[in-house]
């Protein structure tokens, strides 16, 4: 299967998302994820390469990609806490579920959208895990580097809690203060 232009843009967007998060730790030029490898992206890559003893070309080769991903995971991944909201026998919330846990998920996503991820879809708290909730979860997962499944499992839940905690303690997770729109 051929590498499509859409896949190329998605990978650039992913790279830019990593660079955006790393800018808080590495003093990199500002990059707004848009899927276009422009001068700002090349400049941020070049700066990252220089700070990490890589040849500063501004081009993302395998070594640069791996270094950026490793740095992102090491420096910006929020700590996951051991929270157990999932009742016995339930391992995830998914399309069609109806219960109070879904109300909590929808409320967290609304708070995260209001504070950090303005591009998340607007939700209505209904207690039903509908398509809008699934799409908001997928968008959240994409922006936080989680597998994009549309399912809220403990890992997704913990990331949602860690980011929403920023409302209470803005210093705890500075990497989530200005997610791209």
N, C-alpha and C positions, 0 to 999 in steps of 0.2 A: 504494500500500500504506500502510495506516495505521500510525502510530507506536504501538507496543505498550507496555504497562506494563513488560514484561520489558526492552525496549530502553531505556526510561526509567531503570530501575533499573541497567542495565549502564552507562549513561552517567554516572549518579551515582557508581557504584562506581569507574569510571575517573577521574572528577574527584577523588574522595576518595583514590585511590591517588597521584595527582599531588600533592595537598596533603600527604599523609603524607610523601612524599619531600622536598618543599620545606620541610617543617617543620624539617629539619636545617639549612637555610640562611637561612630567613627568620624564625625564631622565631615560628611560627604556632601557634595552639591545636592540641592533639592531635586528630587525626581517625583513626578506625578505619574503613577501608572496609567498609561494610555495605549499600550501595545505598539508604540512606534519607537524604534531605536534611533532616537535623534541625538543631538549634540549634548543635551543634559544627561541622557543615559550614558553616552560614551564618556563624558567627563566624570560622572560618578564611578563608572567602572575603572577608568584610568586612576582616579584617586584611591579607590579601594585597592587596586593592584599595587600601587606605589606603597601604601601603608602596610601591605602584606607580603612584601618582598617578591612580587610577581612582576614580570616585564610589563611596564605601563603602556599598553597599546590602545586601550579603550575598546578592545574587541573581547568578547566573552568566549573564550575557548573552554575546553573541558576543565582544565586546572583552575581557571578563574571561576567558572560556574560552581565547581565543587567547593572552593574556598568560600564563596559568597553564601552558599547554602549552609555550610558548616558553621560559619560565623553567625548567620541568622538564627539557626537553631540553638546555638550556644548562648547567644546574647539576648535574643528577643523572645524566646519561647517562655510564656508565663508558667510559673510553677503550677503544677496540678495538685490540688488538694484531694484528700480522700473523702469525698462527700458521697453519701448514699441516699439519693432521693428515690431511687428505683425500688419499687416494692418487690418482695420475694417473687421470683418467677418471671419478672419483667426485666429484660436486658436492654431494651431500647424503646424509644417512642418513635412511631412511624405513621405514615398516611392511614387515616381512618380511626386512629385511637381517639377516645373521648374520655377524659378524666381530669382531675385537678392538676396532675403533673403537666398536662398540655397547657393549662392556664399559666402555670409558672414559666414554661418555656416561652410562650407568647409574650408574657410580661418582660422577661429578660431580653428577648429580641427587640421589643419596643424600646426598652431603656438603652440597649446597645446602639440601636439605630439613632436615637435622639442625641446620644453623647459622642459616638465615635464613627460608626459606619453608616453614614447618611444615605448610602446607595442601597441599603437593605430595603426590600419591599415593605410597604406599609401593611401592618397586620391589624386585625380585629381580634380581641380576646374573646374566644368563643368556647374554649375547652375542647375543640375538635381539631385534630391534626389534619388540616385541609391542605389543598395544593399551595395556597399562599404561604402557609407555615412551612411546608416542605421547601418551597423556593427560597424563603428567607434563611432557612437552615443551610441550604446549599450555598447561598451567597456568603453567609458567615463562614462556613467551612473553607470556601475558596480563599477568602481574605486572610484567614488565620493559618493556612497551610495544612489543614486537616484533610483527610480523604473526603472528597465531595460525594457523599452518599445521600444526603437529605434525611438521614436518620439521626436522632439524638441518642447517642450511646453515652456511657460515662465519660469518655474522653471529650466529646463535644460539650457535654454538660459542664465539665470542669473548666474548659476554656471559656464558656459563657459566663460562669461564675467569676473567674479570675478577671475577665475584662470588665464585667459589671461592677466589681468591687472598686474599680478605678473611680467610680462616682464618689465613693466614700474616702478614698485615699489616692489622690492624683499622682502622688510620688511613687506609688507601688509599681505601676506599670506604665512608665512614660512612653513606651513604644506604641501604646494604643490611644494616645491623646489626639492624634490627628490622622486618622485613616483617610485614604483618598475617597473622594466622592465618585 
